[in-house]
Amino acid sequence: MGILTVLFLLLVRPVSSYVSLWRCAIEKRQKFVISFFGIRGMGSLFYLSFAIAQQASNTRMNFGP
């Protein structure tokens, strides 16, 4: 099961995503990044970097009134 998961994450999903972007007017490098990480993956990287930056600056975000 683990090998199948890795195969899908590192081969099947990126290749199928890259093929779906075949006719888009963006650079090959951008297509590769989008196909590897995906839209949800990009959001996850953003939130992870945000959390790391907040921890590094040791500040608290105040979202309440």
N, CA, C and O atoms as a GROMACS GRO file, in nm:
protein
  260
    1MET      N    1   0.082  -0.120   0.000
    1MET     CA    2   0.000   0.000   0.000
    1MET      C    3   0.086   0.126   0.000
    1MET      O    4   0.053   0.223  -0.067
    2GLY      N    5   0.196   0.124   0.074
    2GLY     CA    6   0.285   0.240   0.080
    2GLY      C    7   0.350   0.270  -0.054
    2GLY      O    8   0.365   0.386  -0.092
    3ILE      N    9   0.388   0.165  -0.126
    3ILE     CA   10   0.451   0.184  -0.256
    3ILE      C   11   0.351   0.245  -0.354
    3ILE      O   12   0.387   0.331  -0.435
    4LEU      N   13   0.227   0.199  -0.348
    4LEU     CA   14   0.123   0.253  -0.435
    4LEU      C   15   0.097   0.401  -0.405
    4LEU      O   16   0.076   0.480  -0.497
    5THR      N   17   0.098   0.437  -0.280
    5THR     CA   18   0.078   0.576  -0.240
    5THR      C   19   0.190   0.664  -0.293
    5THR      O   20   0.165   0.770  -0.350
    6VAL      N   21   0.313   0.620  -0.276
    6VAL     CA   22   0.428   0.696  -0.325
    6VAL      C   23   0.424   0.707  -0.477
    6VAL      O   24   0.453   0.812  -0.533
    7LEU      N   25   0.386   0.598  -0.543
    7LEU     CA   26   0.375   0.599  -0.690
    7LEU      C   27   0.274   0.703  -0.736
    7LEU      O   28   0.300   0.778  -0.830
    8PHE      N   29   0.158   0.708  -0.670
    8PHE     CA   30   0.057   0.806  -0.707
    8PHE      C   31   0.103   0.949  -0.678
    8PHE      O   32   0.081   1.038  -0.759
    9LEU      N   33   0.166   0.970  -0.564
    9LEU     CA   34   0.208   1.106  -0.528
    9LEU      C   35   0.321   1.158  -0.615
    9LEU      O   36   0.324   1.276  -0.649
   10LEU      N   37   0.415   1.072  -0.650
   10LEU     CA   38   0.534   1.118  -0.721
   10LEU      C   39   0.532   1.096  -0.871
   10LEU      O   40   0.616   1.151  -0.942
   11LEU      N   41   0.437   1.016  -0.921
   11LEU     CA   42   0.437   0.988  -1.064
   11LEU      C   43   0.300   1.012  -1.129
   11LEU      O   44   0.289   1.092  -1.222
   12VAL      N   45   0.199   0.943  -1.083
   12VAL     CA   46   0.069   0.946  -1.151
   12VAL      C   47   0.005   1.084  -1.144
   12VAL      O   48  -0.036   1.138  -1.247
   13ARG      N   49  -0.004   1.141  -1.026
   13ARG     CA   50  -0.069   1.272  -1.012
   13ARG      C   51   0.006   1.382  -1.088
   13ARG      O   52  -0.057   1.458  -1.161
   14PRO      N   53   0.138   1.393  -1.073
   14PRO     CA   54   0.208   1.497  -1.148
   14PRO      C   55   0.198   1.480  -1.300
   14PRO      O   56   0.181   1.579  -1.372
   15VAL      N   57   0.208   1.358  -1.349
   15VAL     CA   58   0.200   1.336  -1.494
   15VAL      C   59   0.060   1.370  -1.546
   15VAL      O   60   0.047   1.436  -1.649
   16SER      N   61  -0.042   1.325  -1.477
   16SER     CA   62  -0.179   1.355  -1.522
   16SER      C   63  -0.208   1.504  -1.515
   16SER      O   64  -0.276   1.558  -1.602
   17SER      N   65  -0.158   1.571  -1.414
   17SER     CA   66  -0.178   1.716  -1.404
   17SER      C   67  -0.102   1.790  -1.513
   17SER      O   68  -0.154   1.886  -1.570
   18TYR      N   69   0.018   1.745  -1.542
   18TYR     CA   70   0.098   1.809  -1.648
   18TYR      C   71   0.029   1.793  -1.783
   18TYR      O   72   0.025   1.887  -1.862
   19VAL      N   73  -0.025   1.674  -1.808
   19VAL     CA   74  -0.097   1.650  -1.934
   19VAL      C   75  -0.220   1.740  -1.942
   19VAL      O   76  -0.252   1.790  -2.050
   20SER      N   77  -0.289   1.760  -1.831
   20SER     CA   78  -0.407   1.846  -1.834
   20SER      C   79  -0.372   1.992  -1.859
   20SER      O   80  -0.457   2.069  -1.905
   21LEU      N   81  -0.249   2.031  -1.831
   21LEU     CA   82  -0.203   2.168  -1.856
   21LEU      C   83  -0.134   2.184  -1.991
   21LEU      O   84  -0.074   2.288  -2.019
   22TRP      N   85  -0.141   2.081  -2.073
   22TRP     CA   86  -0.064   2.074  -2.197
   22TRP      C   87  -0.085   2.198  -2.285
   22TRP      O   88   0.012   2.252  -2.338
   23ARG      N   89  -0.207   2.244  -2.302
   23ARG     CA   90  -0.234   2.354  -2.394
   23ARG      C   91  -0.245   2.490  -2.325
   23ARG      O   92  -0.282   2.588  -2.389
   24CYS      N   93  -0.215   2.497  -2.199
   24CYS     CA   94  -0.218   2.625  -2.128
   24CYS      C   95  -0.099   2.710  -2.170
   24CYS      O   96   0.009   2.659  -2.199
   25ALA      N   97  -0.120   2.839  -2.171
   25ALA     CA   98  -0.017   2.932  -2.215
   25ALA      C   99   0.072   2.974  -2.097
   25ALA      O  100   0.085   3.093  -2.070
   26ILE      N  101   0.131   2.878  -2.029
   26ILE     CA  102   0.225   2.908  -1.921
   26ILE      C  103   0.355   2.833  -1.948
   26ILE      O  104   0.357   2.738  -2.026
   27GLU      N  105   0.461   2.876  -1.883
   27GLU     CA  106   0.592   2.816  -1.906
   27GLU      C  107   0.597   2.673  -1.854
   27GLU      O  108   0.519   2.633  -1.767
   28LYS      N  109   0.689   2.596  -1.909
   28LYS     CA  110   0.705   2.457  -1.868
   28LYS      C  111   0.739   2.445  -1.720
   28LYS      O  112   0.691   2.355  -1.652
   29ARG      N  113   0.820   2.536  -1.672
   29ARG     CA  114   0.859   2.532  -1.531
   29ARG      C  115   0.738   2.551  -1.440
   29ARG      O  116   0.723   2.482  -1.339
   30GLN      N  117   0.651   2.645  -1.476
   30GLN     CA  118   0.530   2.670  -1.399
   30GLN      C  119   0.436   2.550  -1.406
   30GLN      O  120   0.374   2.514  -1.306
   31LYS      N  121   0.426   2.488  -1.522
   31LYS     CA  122   0.343   2.368  -1.536
   31LYS      C  123   0.394   2.257  -1.446
   31LYS      O  124   0.315   2.186  -1.383
   32PHE      N  125   0.526   2.242  -1.440
   32PHE     CA  126   0.584   2.138  -1.355
   32PHE      C  127   0.552   2.163  -1.208
   32PHE      O  128   0.514   2.071  -1.136
   33VAL      N  129   0.568   2.286  -1.163
   33VAL     CA  130   0.542   2.319  -1.023
   33VAL      C  131   0.394   2.297  -0.990
   33VAL      O  132   0.361   2.239  -0.887
   34ILE      N  133   0.306   2.344  -1.078
   34ILE     CA  134   0.163   2.325  -1.054
   34ILE      C  135   0.126   2.179  -1.053
   34ILE      O  136   0.048   2.134  -0.969
   35SER      N  137   0.183   2.103  -1.147
   35SER     CA  138   0.149   1.961  -1.154
   35SER      C  139   0.204   1.882  -1.036
   35SER      O  140   0.143   1.784  -0.993
   36PHE      N  141   0.319   1.923  -0.983
   36PHE     CA  142   0.377   1.850  -0.870
   36PHE      C  143   0.306   1.882  -0.739
   36PHE      O  144   0.270   1.792  -0.664
   37PHE      N  145   0.286   2.010  -0.712
   37PHE     CA  146   0.225   2.050  -0.586
   37PHE      C  147   0.073   2.057  -0.594
   37PHE      O  148   0.005   2.026  -0.496
   38GLY      N  149   0.019   2.097  -0.707
   38GLY     CA  150  -0.124   2.114  -0.719
   38GLY      C  151  -0.169   2.242  -0.650
   38GLY      O  152  -0.092   2.306  -0.579
   39ILE      N  153  -0.292   2.278  -0.673
   39ILE     CA  154  -0.345   2.401  -0.613
   39ILE      C  155  -0.352   2.388  -0.461
   39ILE      O  156  -0.312   2.479  -0.389
   40ARG      N  157  -0.401   2.277  -0.413
   40ARG     CA  158  -0.409   2.257  -0.268
   40ARG      C  159  -0.272   2.251  -0.206
   40ARG      O  160  -0.253   2.300  -0.094
   41GLY      N  161  -0.177   2.193  -0.275
   41GLY     CA  162  -0.040   2.185  -0.223
   41GLY      C  163   0.023   2.322  -0.210
   41GLY      O  164   0.098   2.347  -0.115
   42MET      N  165  -0.007   2.410  -0.302
   42MET     CA  166   0.046   2.546  -0.294
   42MET      C  167  -0.010   2.617  -0.172
   42MET      O  168   0.063   2.688  -0.102
   43GLY      N  169  -0.138   2.598  -0.145
   43GLY     CA  170  -0.198   2.658  -0.026
   43GLY      C  171  -0.136   2.603   0.101
   43GLY      O  172  -0.113   2.677   0.196
   44SER      N  173  -0.109   2.474   0.102
   44SER     CA  174  -0.047   2.413   0.219
   44SER      C  175   0.092   2.469   0.243
   44SER      O  176   0.130   2.496   0.358
   45LEU      N  177   0.168   2.488   0.136
   45LEU     CA  178   0.301   2.548   0.151
   45LEU      C  179   0.292   2.690   0.204
   45LEU      O  180   0.373   2.732   0.287
   46PHE      N  181   0.193   2.766   0.156
   46PHE     CA  182   0.176   2.902   0.204
   46PHE      C  183   0.145   2.904   0.353
   46PHE      O  184   0.208   2.978   0.429
   47TYR      N  185   0.048   2.823   0.395
   47TYR     CA  186   0.011   2.822   0.536
   47TYR      C  187   0.123   2.770   0.625
   47TYR      O  188   0.140   2.817   0.738
   48LEU      N  189   0.199   2.674   0.576
   48LEU     CA  190   0.313   2.624   0.652
   48LEU      C  191   0.418   2.732   0.669
   48LEU      O  192   0.472   2.752   0.778
   49SER      N  193   0.449   2.803   0.560
   49SER     CA  194   0.548   2.910   0.571
   49SER      C  195   0.498   3.023   0.660
   49SER      O  196   0.577   3.084   0.732
   50PHE      N  197   0.368   3.052   0.656
   50PHE     CA  198   0.310   3.154   0.743
   50PHE      C  199   0.325   3.114   0.890
   50PHE      O  200   0.364   3.195   0.974
   51ALA      N  201   0.294   2.988   0.920
   51ALA     CA  202   0.306   2.940   1.058
   51ALA      C  203   0.451   2.943   1.107
   51ALA      O  204   0.478   2.979   1.221
   52ILE      N  205   0.542   2.905   1.021
   52ILE     CA  206   0.684   2.907   1.058
   52ILE      C  207   0.730   3.050   1.083
   52ILE      O  208   0.804   3.077   1.177
   53ALA      N  209   0.686   3.142   0.997
   53ALA     CA  210   0.724   3.283   1.015
   53ALA      C  211   0.667   3.340   1.144
   53ALA      O  212   0.735   3.416   1.214
   54GLN      N  213   0.544   3.303   1.177
   54GLN     CA  214   0.484   3.350   1.301
   54GLN      C  215   0.557   3.295   1.422
   54GLN      O  216   0.580   3.366   1.520
   55GLN      N  217   0.593   3.170   1.416
   55GLN     CA  218   0.667   3.109   1.527
   55GLN      C  219   0.805   3.172   1.540
   55GLN      O  220   0.852   3.196   1.651
   56ALA      N  221   0.869   3.200   1.427
   56ALA     CA  222   1.002   3.259   1.430
   56ALA      C  223   0.999   3.401   1.489
   56ALA      O  224   1.090   3.441   1.562
   57SER      N  225   0.894   3.476   1.456
   57SER     CA  226   0.887   3.612   1.509
   57SER      C  227   0.827   3.613   1.649
   57SER      O  228   0.828   3.715   1.717
   58ASN      N  229   0.775   3.498   1.692
   58ASN     CA  230   0.723   3.480   1.827
   58ASN      C  231   0.613   3.580   1.859
   58ASN      O  232   0.606   3.633   1.970
   59THR      N  233   0.528   3.606   1.760
   59THR     CA  234   0.415   3.696   1.781
   59THR      C  235   0.286   3.616   1.778
   59THR      O  236   0.280   3.504   1.726
   60ARG      N  237   0.184   3.674   1.836
   60ARG     CA  238   0.054   3.609   1.836
   60ARG      C  239  -0.039   3.690   1.746
   60ARG      O  240  -0.039   3.813   1.747
   61MET      N  241  -0.118   3.616   1.669
   61MET     CA  242  -0.217   3.681   1.584
   61MET      C  243  -0.345   3.695   1.666
   61MET      O  244  -0.387   3.601   1.734
   62ASN      N  245  -0.407   3.811   1.660
   62ASN     CA  246  -0.531   3.836   1.730
   62ASN      C  247  -0.644   3.841   1.628
   62ASN      O  248  -0.658   3.940   1.556
   63PHE      N  249  -0.724   3.734   1.622
   63PHE     CA  250  -0.832   3.728   1.526
   63PHE      C  251  -0.966   3.762   1.589
   63PHE      O  252  -1.066   3.773   1.517
   64GLY      N  253  -0.972   3.778   1.716
   64GLY     CA  254  -1.098   3.806   1.784
   64GLY      C  255  -1.115   3.954   1.813
   64GLY      O  256  -1.024   4.034   1.788
   65PRO      N  257  -1.233   3.990   1.866
   65PRO     CA  258  -1.257   4.132   1.900
   65PRO      C  259  -1.180   4.176   2.022
   65PRO      O  260  -1.190   4.292   2.062
   0.00000   0.00000   0.00000
